[in-house]
Amino acid sequence: MATPVWQPSPEAIASTQMTALMRRIEDAHGDALTDYGALHAWSLAHPEAFWSLLWETFDIVAETRGERVLVDPEAMPGARWFPEARLNFAANLLRRRDDHPALVALDERGRRRSLGYDELHRRVARLAAALRASGVTAGDRVAGLVPNAEPAVIAMLATARLGAVWSSCSPDFGVQGVLDRFGQIEPKVLIAADGYTWNGKAIDIRPRLAQVTAALEGLAAVVVFPFLDDRPDLGDIPGAVAWDDYLAGEADEPAFAALPFDHPLYILYSSGTTGTPKCIVHAAGGTLLQHLKEHRLHTDLGADDVFFYYTTCGWMMWNWLVSGLASGATLVLFDGAPFAPSPDALWAMAEREGVTVFGTSARYLAACEKEGLAPGRDHDLSRLRAVLSTGSALAHESFDYVYRDIKADLLLASISGGTDIVSCFALGCPIRPVYRGQLQCRGLGMAVDVLDDDGRPLRGEKGELVCTRPFPAMPIGFWNDPDGRRYHDAYFATFPGIWAHGDLAEITAEDGLIIHGRSDAVLNPGGVRIGTAEIYRQVEKVEDVLESLCIAQQWQDDVRVVLFVRLREGLTLDDALRRRIRDTIRANATPRHVPAKILQVDDLPRTRSGKLVELAVRNVVHGQPVKNREALANPEALALFEDLPDLQE
């Protein structure tokens, strides 16, 4: 067994909401639950009792729950949860009614805006009335081209209040990227900002917004809120109306539409780097119940918490963050570059706002270490009790960094799931130790396993991450996929009746999980399966390397491992540094992991949520097209990988 890098105290364990749930199960069902493993097993053995108990524990606001909990439990997909329930997602997020801060919105320009729960409710009601006046009803789509600011949250909640469907993109998307998404779902109303800021630069999106508006058919309203200017000129945007003017009409407060558990709430998008993005439809009830479980039980979130996640409105972590309102917490929204105006900007923010739960990406934590930041030394993080990380595998060394330079006593939760389920398969556990390099646990009620190519469970070996039983946060399906074929092929084609997520993973001796990278990016030299995360972990130890990207290049009837590195400013890759990288990989992994080629590049292409796009680079190296460059934050970087002489040798 490995040695924990953090262990919760007995007093801390006893005080958690997860422990309270275990005692409640013992009292109600007579089943003794001694640890998390027992609780997880119980949640799988008794799915109807478990999810019903969560409904009661979280006191879900609903017109009715109904008697039935699960219909067709063997259908995967096809199972239905709480088929008689009638509820409203926004009603559950707005249940708190006082002046306690609900939202604190910050940006690069140093502006701070705070909304209490009462005021948030009033603003949501006003916008819902305006949307209703524009003809928005249950099932209509409202799209947002929005920065992570309070109008985005208000717009989502107003949309959900009416039973309409919310879908958002970050404002840094280009025109075609927006149309590839919103063009498929035909929104009735488009809500946008006039612009955003990035790394100290103000970026006006009104010219792009004018093109998007002209191309989208059937818009009843285009509403623009000020983010760069107090009163932006909207004259060039067809039919645009200013936010304040749109809200100026008098109207009765709309009721919270009581709708089925599986009524559509969100449309999220796949990254779109291999073609037109898939439009993934998520239901209100499943999203609500799953997020409450992950927040309250796996994160121990409560009404006194200050909850921050660094995200844009184009990443599912925004949707996950906003659900923190259902727990009565204060959400901190930040829009801008994470290292602006200074490298420690987010940690300074955490000190000022008294952040208790700090969410970010693995890449950000690695960058903080490379930058030499010591947030625990330079900032008062006394209120901080949890750091959450996702987006890619969190390197073992980043665990060391967090506990050494951020805070020794906190829950470091590496979490993993995705846009596909708008939630997590594996995440944190406040009653378990943290082990270096591991995700602490598989989520409650989630029958997560790792299978070999023949569908047999694996332990201590790498295989395909799957979920073998239905869960409430499964998508309703894909938009414009009437027979469900595209949805089926995306997740259920590999193992019939089993969700295959596309991650290469391993269940450890400690019952934790290690993610080794995407299955479709697995390296296979000489028939040996290697996850790219295994190589990145070693390369990150080399101080001169800022980040790296690894692919398998077809070569002489096999594949060879090719590593691209981005170095610190002013450094040049030479034979000595190549040797140091290879020696580090060989010493800490295996000779099979050692790249055949190591090349320096000035930039690495990534999605708009910051994930490196290995498949796009692999396509460029092999002279194959990259179908949707518009999905990338920096598509120009792909040119750096074209026709490289070193890869012809």
C-alpha positions as CSV (number, residue, x, y, z in Angstrom):
1,M,0.0,0.0,0.0
2,A,1.1,3.5,-0.7
3,T,1.7,6.1,2.0
4,P,-0.9,8.9,2.2
5,V,0.2,12.5,1.6
6,W,-2.9,13.7,3.5
7,Q,-5.2,12.1,6.0
8,P,-8.4,13.7,7.4
9,S,-8.6,13.7,11.2
10,P,-11.2,11.6,13.0
11,E,-12.9,14.8,14.0
12,A,-13.0,16.0,10.4
13,I,-14.4,12.7,9.2
14,A,-17.1,12.7,11.8
15,S,-18.3,16.1,10.9
16,T,-18.7,15.5,7.1
17,Q,-22.0,15.3,5.3
18,M,-20.8,11.9,3.9
19,T,-20.5,10.5,7.4
20,A,-24.0,11.8,8.2
21,L,-25.3,10.0,5.2
22,M,-23.7,6.8,6.3
23,R,-25.3,7.1,9.7
24,R,-28.7,7.8,8.1
25,I,-28.4,4.7,6.0
26,E,-27.5,2.6,9.0
27,D,-30.5,3.9,10.9
28,A,-33.0,3.5,8.1
29,H,-31.8,0.2,6.6
30,G,-29.7,-1.4,9.3
31,D,-26.7,-1.8,7.1
32,A,-23.4,-1.1,9.0
33,L,-21.1,1.1,6.8
34,T,-17.6,1.4,8.2
35,D,-15.8,3.3,5.4
36,Y,-16.2,4.8,2.0
37,G,-15.8,1.5,0.2
38,A,-18.8,0.1,2.0
39,L,-20.8,3.2,1.3
40,H,-20.0,3.0,-2.4
41,A,-20.8,-0.7,-2.6
42,W,-24.2,0.0,-0.9
43,S,-25.0,2.8,-3.3
44,L,-24.5,0.3,-6.2
45,A,-26.3,-2.5,-4.6
46,H,-29.4,-0.4,-3.7
47,P,-29.7,2.2,-6.5
48,E,-33.3,3.1,-5.9
49,A,-32.9,3.4,-2.1
50,F,-29.6,5.4,-2.6
51,W,-30.9,8.0,-5.1
52,S,-34.2,8.3,-3.2
53,L,-32.3,8.9,0.0
54,L,-30.3,11.7,-1.7
55,W,-33.5,13.3,-2.9
56,E,-34.6,13.4,0.8
57,T,-31.2,14.4,2.2
58,F,-30.9,17.3,-0.2
59,D,-34.5,18.3,0.3
60,I,-35.1,18.7,-3.5
61,V,-37.7,21.4,-4.3
62,A,-40.3,19.8,-6.4
63,E,-44.0,19.8,-7.1
64,T,-44.0,16.1,-6.7
65,R,-41.5,13.3,-6.6
66,G,-43.8,10.4,-7.4
67,E,-43.5,6.8,-6.2
68,R,-41.2,5.3,-8.8
69,V,-37.5,5.9,-8.7
70,L,-36.0,3.8,-11.5
71,V,-37.7,2.3,-14.6
72,D,-35.9,-0.2,-16.8
73,P,-32.8,-0.4,-14.6
74,E,-31.1,-2.8,-17.0
75,A,-31.4,-0.5,-20.0
76,M,-28.1,1.2,-20.8
77,P,-29.1,3.6,-22.3
78,G,-32.8,3.8,-21.7
79,A,-33.3,3.6,-17.9
80,R,-35.5,6.4,-16.6
81,W,-35.2,8.0,-13.2
82,F,-38.0,9.5,-11.1
83,P,-40.5,9.3,-14.1
84,E,-43.3,10.9,-12.2
85,A,-41.3,13.8,-10.7
86,R,-42.1,17.5,-11.5
87,L,-39.4,20.0,-10.6
88,N,-37.6,23.1,-11.7
89,F,-33.8,23.4,-11.7
90,A,-33.7,27.1,-11.0
91,A,-36.1,26.8,-8.1
92,N,-33.5,24.6,-6.4
93,L,-30.6,26.9,-7.0
94,L,-32.6,30.0,-5.8
95,R,-34.1,28.4,-2.7
96,R,-32.0,30.6,-0.3
97,R,-33.7,34.0,0.2
98,D,-31.6,36.4,2.2
99,D,-28.8,38.9,1.7
100,H,-26.0,36.4,2.0
101,P,-23.7,36.8,-1.0
102,A,-24.7,34.4,-3.8
103,L,-22.3,35.7,-6.5
104,V,-19.0,37.7,-6.3
105,A,-17.9,38.6,-9.9
106,L,-14.3,39.7,-10.5
107,D,-12.3,40.5,-13.6
108,E,-8.9,41.5,-14.7
109,R,-9.7,45.2,-14.5
110,G,-10.1,44.8,-10.7
111,R,-13.8,45.3,-10.7
112,R,-15.8,43.5,-8.0
113,R,-19.6,43.1,-8.1
114,S,-21.5,41.2,-5.4
115,L,-25.1,39.9,-5.5
116,G,-27.0,38.5,-2.5
117,Y,-29.4,35.7,-2.9
118,D,-32.5,38.0,-2.6
119,E,-31.1,40.3,-5.3
120,L,-30.1,37.4,-7.5
121,H,-33.7,36.0,-7.3
122,R,-35.1,39.4,-8.3
123,R,-32.9,39.8,-11.3
124,V,-33.6,36.3,-12.5
125,A,-37.3,37.0,-12.2
126,R,-37.0,40.2,-14.3
127,L,-35.0,38.5,-17.0
128,A,-37.4,35.5,-17.0
129,A,-40.3,37.9,-17.6
130,A,-38.5,39.6,-20.5
131,L,-37.7,36.2,-22.1
132,R,-41.3,35.2,-21.7
133,A,-42.3,38.4,-23.4
134,S,-40.0,37.4,-26.3
135,G,-42.0,34.2,-26.6
136,V,-39.6,31.9,-24.8
137,T,-41.4,28.8,-23.5
138,A,-40.4,25.4,-22.2
139,G,-38.1,23.6,-24.6
140,D,-36.9,26.7,-26.5
141,R,-33.2,27.3,-26.6
142,V,-31.5,30.4,-25.2
143,A,-27.9,30.8,-26.2
144,G,-25.2,32.8,-24.4
145,L,-22.0,34.1,-25.9
146,V,-20.8,35.3,-22.5
147,P,-17.8,35.8,-20.2
148,N,-17.9,34.3,-16.7
149,A,-19.8,37.1,-15.1
150,E,-23.0,37.5,-13.1
151,P,-25.3,38.2,-16.2
152,A,-24.3,34.7,-17.5
153,V,-25.6,33.1,-14.3
154,I,-28.7,35.2,-14.3
155,A,-29.4,34.3,-17.9
156,M,-29.0,30.6,-17.3
157,L,-31.3,30.7,-14.2
158,A,-34.0,32.8,-16.0
159,T,-33.9,30.3,-18.9
160,A,-34.2,27.3,-16.6
161,R,-37.0,29.1,-14.6
162,L,-39.2,29.0,-17.8
163,G,-38.1,25.4,-18.6
164,A,-36.1,26.6,-21.6
165,V,-32.7,25.1,-22.5
166,W,-29.5,27.0,-21.9
167,S,-26.4,26.7,-24.0
168,S,-23.3,28.9,-23.8
169,C,-20.0,29.5,-25.5
170,S,-17.0,31.6,-24.3
171,P,-16.8,34.9,-26.2
172,D,-13.3,34.1,-27.5
173,F,-14.9,31.7,-30.0
174,G,-14.7,32.8,-33.6
175,V,-17.7,33.3,-35.8
176,Q,-17.6,29.8,-37.3
177,G,-17.0,28.2,-34.0
178,V,-20.1,29.8,-32.6
179,L,-22.2,28.9,-35.6
180,D,-21.0,25.3,-35.5
181,R,-22.6,25.2,-32.1
182,F,-25.6,27.6,-31.9
183,G,-26.4,27.0,-35.6
184,Q,-27.4,23.4,-34.8
185,I,-29.7,24.2,-31.9
186,E,-31.5,27.3,-33.4
187,P,-31.9,29.5,-30.3
188,K,-34.9,31.8,-29.9
189,V,-32.8,34.4,-27.9
190,L,-29.1,35.2,-28.0
191,I,-27.6,36.8,-24.9
192,A,-24.1,38.2,-25.3
193,A,-21.5,40.6,-23.9
194,D,-20.0,43.4,-25.9
195,G,-16.5,41.9,-25.3
196,Y,-14.1,40.5,-22.7
197,T,-10.6,41.1,-21.5
198,W,-7.6,38.7,-21.7
199,N,-4.2,39.3,-20.3
200,G,-4.8,43.1,-20.0
201,K,-6.2,43.5,-23.5
202,A,-9.8,44.5,-24.1
203,I,-11.4,42.5,-27.0
204,D,-14.5,43.9,-28.6
205,I,-16.7,41.1,-30.0
206,R,-19.4,43.2,-31.5
207,P,-18.2,42.8,-35.1
208,R,-18.3,39.0,-34.6
209,L,-21.6,39.2,-32.8
210,A,-23.1,41.1,-35.8
211,Q,-22.0,38.2,-38.1
212,V,-23.4,35.6,-35.8
213,T,-26.7,37.3,-35.4
214,A,-27.1,37.7,-39.1
215,A,-26.5,34.0,-39.7
216,L,-28.8,32.6,-37.0
217,E,-32.3,32.3,-38.2
218,G,-35.4,32.6,-36.0
219,L,-34.0,34.9,-33.3
220,A,-36.7,36.7,-31.4
221,A,-34.2,38.9,-29.5
222,V,-30.5,39.6,-29.2
223,V,-29.6,41.0,-25.8
224,V,-26.2,42.5,-25.1
225,F,-24.9,43.3,-21.6
226,P,-22.0,45.7,-21.0
227,F,-18.7,44.2,-20.0
228,L,-16.2,46.5,-21.7
229,D,-18.2,49.7,-21.9
230,D,-21.0,50.9,-19.7
231,R,-23.2,51.7,-22.8
232,P,-21.8,50.0,-25.9
233,D,-23.1,51.1,-29.3
234,L,-25.2,48.2,-30.7
235,G,-26.1,49.9,-34.0
236,D,-24.3,47.4,-36.2
237,I,-25.8,44.3,-34.6
238,P,-29.1,43.4,-36.2
239,G,-32.0,43.7,-33.8
240,A,-29.8,44.1,-30.7
241,V,-31.1,45.5,-27.5
242,A,-29.2,46.6,-24.4
243,W,-29.5,44.4,-21.3
244,D,-31.0,47.2,-19.2
245,D,-33.5,48.2,-21.9
246,Y,-34.6,44.6,-22.3
247,L,-35.3,44.3,-18.6
248,A,-37.1,47.6,-18.3
249,G,-40.6,46.3,-19.1
250,E,-43.1,45.7,-16.3
251,A,-44.3,42.2,-16.0
252,D,-45.5,39.7,-13.4
253,E,-43.0,37.4,-11.9
254,P,-43.0,34.1,-13.9
255,A,-43.6,30.9,-12.0
256,F,-41.0,28.2,-11.8
257,A,-42.1,25.8,-14.5
258,A,-42.6,22.4,-12.9
259,L,-41.3,19.9,-15.5
260,P,-40.3,16.2,-15.8
261,F,-37.1,15.0,-14.2
262,D,-35.6,14.3,-17.7
263,H,-36.7,17.7,-19.2
264,P,-33.8,19.3,-21.1
265,L,-31.7,21.8,-19.1
266,Y,-28.4,22.3,-20.9
267,I,-26.9,21.7,-24.3
268,L,-23.1,21.2,-24.0
269,Y,-20.7,20.6,-26.9
270,S,-17.9,18.2,-27.5
271,S,-14.6,19.9,-28.3
272,G,-15.2,19.6,-32.0
273,T,-11.6,19.0,-32.9
274,T,-12.5,16.0,-35.1
275,G,-15.6,17.4,-36.8
276,T,-18.7,19.4,-36.1
277,P,-19.2,19.5,-32.3
278,K,-21.7,17.0,-30.9
279,C,-24.6,18.7,-29.1
280,I,-25.0,16.8,-25.8
281,V,-28.4,17.3,-24.1
282,H,-28.5,17.1,-20.3
283,A,-31.6,16.8,-18.1
284,A,-32.6,19.1,-15.2
285,G,-33.2,16.4,-12.6
286,G,-30.2,14.3,-13.3
287,T,-27.8,17.3,-13.4
288,L,-29.3,18.7,-10.1
289,L,-29.1,15.4,-8.2
290,Q,-25.6,14.5,-9.4
291,H,-24.2,18.0,-8.7
292,L,-25.6,18.1,-5.3
293,K,-24.1,14.6,-4.6
294,E,-20.7,15.7,-5.8
295,H,-20.8,19.1,-4.0
296,R,-22.2,18.1,-0.7
297,L,-20.9,14.6,-0.2
298,H,-17.7,14.5,-2.2
299,T,-16.6,18.1,-1.5
300,D,-18.6,18.7,1.7
301,L,-19.8,22.0,0.4
302,G,-22.2,24.0,2.6
303,A,-23.9,27.3,3.0
304,D,-20.8,28.9,4.6
305,D,-18.4,28.0,1.8
306,V,-16.9,30.4,-0.7
307,F,-16.6,28.3,-3.9
308,F,-14.3,29.2,-6.8
309,Y,-13.6,27.4,-10.0
310,Y,-11.4,28.9,-12.8
311,T,-13.5,28.3,-15.9
312,T,-15.1,29.8,-18.9
313,C,-18.7,29.5,-19.8
314,G,-17.7,27.2,-22.6
315,W,-16.5,24.5,-20.3
316,M,-18.7,22.1,-18.2
317,M,-17.0,23.2,-15.0
318,W,-19.0,26.4,-15.3
319,N,-22.2,24.5,-15.1
320,W,-20.8,22.5,-12.2
321,L,-19.7,25.6,-10.4
322,V,-23.1,27.3,-10.8
323,S,-24.9,24.4,-9.2
324,G,-23.1,25.4,-5.9
325,L,-26.0,27.8,-5.5
326,A,-28.2,24.8,-4.6
327,S,-26.0,24.4,-1.5
328,G,-26.4,28.0,-0.5
329,A,-22.7,28.7,-1.0
330,T,-21.1,32.0,-2.3
331,L,-19.8,31.5,-5.8
332,V,-16.7,33.5,-7.0
333,L,-16.8,34.1,-10.7
334,F,-13.6,35.3,-12.5
335,D,-13.2,36.2,-16.1
336,G,-9.8,36.8,-17.6
337,A,-6.3,35.3,-17.8
338,P,-5.2,33.3,-14.7
339,F,-1.8,35.0,-14.5
340,A,-3.1,38.6,-15.0
341,P,-2.2,41.1,-13.8
342,S,0.4,39.1,-11.8
343,P,1.2,35.4,-11.7
344,D,-0.3,35.0,-8.2
345,A,-3.6,36.8,-9.2
346,L,-5.9,33.9,-8.4
347,W,-4.2,33.2,-5.0
348,A,-4.4,36.9,-4.1
349,M,-8.1,36.7,-5.0
350,A,-8.5,33.5,-2.8
351,E,-7.0,35.4,0.1
352,R,-9.2,38.5,-0.4
353,E,-12.5,36.6,-0.8
354,G,-11.8,33.9,1.8
355,V,-12.1,31.1,-0.7
356,T,-12.7,27.7,1.0
357,V,-12.9,25.5,-2.1
358,F,-10.5,26.5,-5.0
359,G,-11.0,24.7,-8.3
360,T,-8.6,24.8,-11.2
361,S,-6.8,22.7,-13.8
362,A,-3.9,20.4,-13.5
363,R,-2.1,22.6,-16.1
364,Y,-2.6,25.7,-13.9
365,L,-1.1,24.0,-10.8
366,A,1.9,22.8,-12.9
367,A,2.4,26.3,-14.2
368,C,2.3,27.8,-10.7
369,E,5.1,25.4,-9.7
370,K,7.1,26.3,-12.8
371,E,6.6,30.0,-12.0
372,G,8.0,29.4,-8.5
373,L,4.9,30.5,-6.7
374,A,4.5,29.7,-3.0
375,P,0.9,30.8,-2.4
376,G,0.8,29.4,1.2
377,R,3.9,31.5,2.1
378,D,2.8,34.7,0.3
379,H,-1.0,34.7,1.0
380,D,-3.3,34.0,3.9
381,L,-5.1,30.9,2.9
382,S,-6.3,30.0,6.3
383,R,-9.9,29.5,5.1
384,L,-8.9,27.2,2.2
385,R,-9.9,23.6,2.9
386,A,-10.0,22.0,-0.5
387,V,-8.3,22.3,-3.9
388,L,-9.9,20.6,-6.9
389,S,-8.2,19.9,-10.1
390,T,-9.4,18.6,-13.5
391,G,-8.9,19.0,-17.2
392,S,-6.1,16.4,-17.4
393,A,-4.3,14.0,-15.1
394,L,-2.7,15.7,-12.1
395,A,0.9,14.8,-12.0
396,H,2.4,13.1,-8.8
397,E,4.7,16.1,-8.4
398,S,1.8,18.5,-8.4
399,F,0.5,16.7,-5.3
400,D,3.9,17.4,-3.7
401,Y,3.7,21.0,-4.8
402,V,0.2,21.6,-3.3
403,Y,1.0,20.2,0.1
404,R,4.4,21.8,0.2
405,D,3.7,25.3,-1.2
406,I,0.0,25.9,-0.9
407,K,-1.2,24.2,2.3
408,A,-0.3,21.1,4.2
409,D,-3.8,20.5,5.6
410,L,-6.4,20.4,2.9
411,L,-8.3,18.0,0.6
412,L,-6.6,17.8,-2.8
413,A,-9.2,16.3,-5.1
414,S,-8.2,15.3,-8.6
415,I,-11.5,14.8,-10.3
416,S,-12.5,13.4,-13.7
417,G,-15.6,13.1,-15.8
418,G,-16.5,15.3,-18.6
419,T,-18.9,17.3,-20.8
420,D,-20.5,14.0,-21.7
421,I,-22.0,13.6,-18.3
422,V,-21.7,17.2,-17.0
423,S,-20.2,15.7,-13.9
424,C,-17.7,13.2,-12.6
425,F,-16.9,9.5,-12.6
426,A,-14.1,9.8,-10.1
427,L,-13.5,12.6,-7.6
428,G,-12.6,13.6,-4.0
429,C,-13.6,12.0,-0.7
430,P,-13.4,13.9,2.5
431,I,-13.3,10.8,4.7
432,R,-10.4,9.1,2.8
433,P,-6.7,9.7,2.6
434,V,-5.1,11.3,-0.4
435,Y,-2.5,9.3,-2.2
436,R,0.0,10.8,-4.5
437,G,-1.0,10.7,-8.2
438,Q,-4.5,9.1,-7.5
439,L,-8.0,10.2,-7.8
440,Q,-9.5,9.3,-4.4
441,C,-12.6,7.4,-5.3
442,R,-15.2,6.4,-7.8
443,G,-18.3,8.5,-7.4
444,L,-21.2,7.3,-5.2
445,G,-23.9,5.6,-7.3
446,M,-21.5,5.3,-10.2
447,A,-20.6,1.7,-11.3
448,V,-17.2,2.8,-12.6
449,D,-14.8,0.0,-13.7
450,V,-11.7,-0.6,-15.8
451,L,-12.0,-3.3,-18.5
452,D,-9.6,-5.0,-20.8
453,D,-10.3,-5.3,-24.6
454,D,-12.4,-8.4,-23.9
455,G,-14.5,-6.7,-21.3
456,R,-12.9,-8.3,-18.3
457,P,-12.4,-6.2,-15.1
458,L,-8.8,-5.1,-14.4
459,R,-7.1,-4.2,-11.1
460,G,-3.7,-2.6,-11.0
461,E,-3.5,-2.6,-14.8
462,K,-4.4,-0.1,-17.5
463,G,-7.6,-0.5,-19.4
464,E,-10.8,1.3,-20.6
465,L,-12.7,3.4,-18.1
466,V,-16.3,2.4,-18.2
467,C,-19.6,2.7,-16.3
468,T,-21.6,-0.5,-16.2
469,R,-24.9,0.7,-14.9
470,P,-27.3,3.6,-15.5
471,F,-26.9,6.8,-13.5
472,P,-29.2,9.9,-13.4
473,A,-26.7,12.3,-15.1
474,M,-26.5,10.3,-18.4
475,P,-27.3,12.6,-21.3
476,I,-30.9,12.5,-22.7
477,G,-29.1,12.1,-26.0
478,F,-27.6,14.3,-28.8
479,W,-29.5,17.1,-30.5
480,N,-30.9,16.2,-33.9
481,D,-30.2,12.5,-33.3
482,P,-33.8,11.1,-33.5
483,D,-32.9,7.4,-33.6
484,G,-30.1,7.8,-31.0
485,R,-27.6,6.2,-33.3
486,R,-24.9,8.9,-32.8
487,Y,-25.4,8.8,-29.1
488,H,-25.1,5.0,-29.1
489,D,-22.0,5.0,-31.2
490,A,-20.3,7.6,-29.1
491,Y,-20.4,5.6,-25.8
492,F,-21.9,2.1,-26.2
493,A,-20.3,0.7,-29.4
494,T,-17.2,-0.6,-27.7
495,F,-19.0,-2.7,-25.0
496,P,-22.7,-3.2,-25.6
497,G,-24.8,-2.0,-22.7
498,I,-21.8,-0.4,-21.0
499,W,-20.7,3.3,-21.2
500,A,-17.1,3.5,-22.5
501,H,-15.7,6.9,-21.6
502,G,-12.6,7.0,-23.8
503,D,-10.1,7.2,-21.0
504,L,-7.2,4.9,-20.3
505,A,-7.3,4.3,-16.5
506,E,-6.2,2.0,-13.7
507,I,-7.8,1.1,-10.4
508,T,-5.2,1.1,-7.7
509,A,-4.6,-1.1,-4.6
510,E,-5.9,1.8,-2.5
511,D,-9.2,1.7,-4.5
512,G,-8.3,5.0,-6.1
513,L,-8.0,5.7,-9.8
514,I,-5.2,6.8,-12.1
515,I,-6.0,8.4,-15.5
516,H,-3.3,7.7,-18.0
517,G,-4.7,9.8,-20.9
518,R,-7.3,9.5,-23.6
519,S,-7.8,6.0,-25.1
520,D,-7.7,7.4,-28.6
521,A,-4.3,9.1,-27.9
522,V,-2.7,5.9,-26.4
523,L,0.8,5.2,-27.7
524,N,1.4,1.6,-28.8
525,P,5.1,1.1,-29.8
526,G,5.8,-2.5,-30.2
527,G,2.3,-3.4,-29.0
528,V,2.9,-1.9,-25.5
529,R,0.1,0.5,-24.5
530,I,1.4,3.7,-23.0
531,G,-0.8,6.6,-21.8
532,T,0.5,10.0,-22.7
533,A,0.0,11.2,-19.1
534,E,2.7,8.8,-18.0
535,I,5.2,10.6,-20.2
536,Y,4.0,14.1,-19.3
537,R,4.5,13.3,-15.7
538,Q,8.2,12.7,-16.2
539,V,8.8,15.6,-18.6
540,E,7.3,18.0,-16.1
541,K,10.1,17.2,-13.7
542,V,12.6,18.8,-16.2
543,E,12.8,22.4,-15.1
544,D,13.6,23.8,-18.5
545,V,10.3,22.4,-20.0
546,L,7.1,24.4,-19.6
547,E,4.8,21.9,-21.2
548,S,4.9,19.0,-23.7
549,L,2.7,17.1,-26.1
550,C,3.3,13.5,-27.2
551,I,2.0,11.5,-30.2
552,A,2.6,8.2,-31.9
553,Q,4.0,8.6,-35.4
554,Q,3.5,5.8,-37.9
555,W,7.0,4.5,-38.7
556,Q,8.4,1.4,-40.4
557,D,5.3,-0.8,-39.9
558,D,5.1,0.3,-36.3
559,V,4.7,3.5,-34.4
560,R,7.4,5.6,-32.6
561,V,6.9,8.0,-29.8
562,V,7.4,11.7,-30.7
563,L,7.6,14.4,-28.0
564,F,7.2,18.1,-28.6
565,V,8.4,20.5,-25.9
566,R,7.8,24.1,-25.2
567,L,10.7,25.5,-23.2
568,R,11.2,28.5,-21.0
569,E,11.8,31.7,-22.8
570,G,15.2,32.1,-24.3
571,L,16.1,28.4,-24.1
572,T,17.0,26.2,-27.1
573,L,16.6,22.4,-27.2
574,D,20.1,20.9,-27.5
575,D,21.5,17.3,-27.2
576,A,22.2,17.7,-23.5
577,L,18.6,18.7,-22.7
578,R,17.3,15.9,-25.0
579,R,19.5,13.5,-23.1
580,R,18.2,14.8,-19.7
581,I,14.6,14.4,-20.8
582,R,15.2,10.9,-22.1
583,D,17.1,9.9,-18.9
584,T,14.3,11.3,-16.7
585,I,11.7,9.3,-18.6
586,R,13.8,6.1,-18.7
587,A,14.7,6.2,-15.0
588,N,11.1,6.8,-13.8
589,A,9.0,5.0,-16.4
590,T,10.4,2.3,-18.8
591,P,12.6,2.3,-21.9
592,R,9.4,1.9,-24.0
593,H,8.3,5.4,-22.8
594,V,11.4,7.1,-24.1
595,P,10.6,9.2,-27.2
596,A,12.4,8.3,-30.5
597,K,12.3,12.0,-31.4
598,I,12.1,15.2,-29.2
599,L,11.5,18.5,-31.0
600,Q,11.1,22.0,-29.7
601,V,8.1,24.1,-30.7
602,D,7.0,27.6,-29.8
603,D,3.4,26.7,-29.0
604,L,1.1,23.8,-28.5
605,P,-2.5,23.7,-29.8
606,R,-5.2,23.5,-27.2
607,T,-9.0,23.6,-26.9
608,R,-10.7,26.7,-25.5
609,S,-10.9,25.0,-22.1
610,G,-7.1,24.5,-22.2
611,K,-6.7,20.8,-23.1
612,L,-3.9,19.9,-25.4
613,V,-5.1,18.3,-28.7
614,E,-2.9,15.4,-29.3
615,L,-5.1,14.0,-32.1
616,A,-5.0,17.2,-34.1
617,V,-1.2,17.2,-33.9
618,R,-1.1,13.6,-34.9
619,N,-3.2,14.3,-38.0
620,V,-1.0,17.2,-39.0
621,V,2.2,15.1,-38.7
622,H,0.6,12.4,-40.9
623,G,-0.6,14.9,-43.5
624,Q,-4.2,14.3,-42.6
625,P,-6.8,17.1,-42.3
626,V,-7.9,18.7,-39.0
627,K,-11.6,19.0,-39.6
628,N,-12.5,21.8,-37.2
629,R,-9.7,24.2,-36.5
630,E,-12.2,26.7,-35.3
631,A,-12.6,24.7,-32.1
632,L,-9.1,25.5,-31.1
633,A,-8.0,28.4,-29.0
634,N,-4.8,28.8,-31.1
635,P,-5.3,27.0,-34.4
636,E,-2.3,28.8,-35.8
637,A,-0.1,26.6,-33.7
638,L,-0.9,23.6,-35.9
639,A,1.3,25.1,-38.6
640,L,4.3,24.4,-36.3
641,F,3.9,20.7,-36.9
642,E,3.6,20.6,-40.7
643,D,6.3,19.0,-42.8
644,L,9.0,18.7,-40.1
645,P,12.2,17.4,-41.6
646,D,13.2,15.7,-38.3
647,L,10.2,13.5,-38.6
648,Q,11.2,12.2,-42.0
649,E,14.3,10.7,-40.6
